[in-house]
Amino acid sequence: MNNCAKYFLLLSLYLLFASMSMPGFAQANLEVNTPAITSIKQRMQSRHAELVEYYNSGAIGLTQDGMITVRDANAVSLAKRQQVNSLVSAENQDRNALYREIARANNHPEWESKIRSTFGQRWINLARNGWWYQSGGRWVQK
């Protein structure tokens, strides 16, 4: 199993346990699977291999709201900045779609913001040492 697959497997396990421990949200099945969710996860998993380089360099970081952002454009060569911006944009589109689809699959679209914040915390928990994430409005290196 490659590192990307391990990362997504760990995320799935974290989400399963998180869904069991959130009061008033315990009925949410964060592991729900639909064709749309499967497609989104596959795109994200394939893109993750490209993003790792930029997480490692500190160019991109994880936000508290379950997204990613360019943290330090200077950590990327000028020739690759457009590529990084495109990767970040595509990743955030898929993350938004994933949170929305999980909420819909649970028949509770109003849970989208809670699902987003749960994922946001789990992405940060799964981040490798050296990766950057937002905490309390500032950047922190894990």
Disulfide bonds with the S-S distance in Angstrom:
none
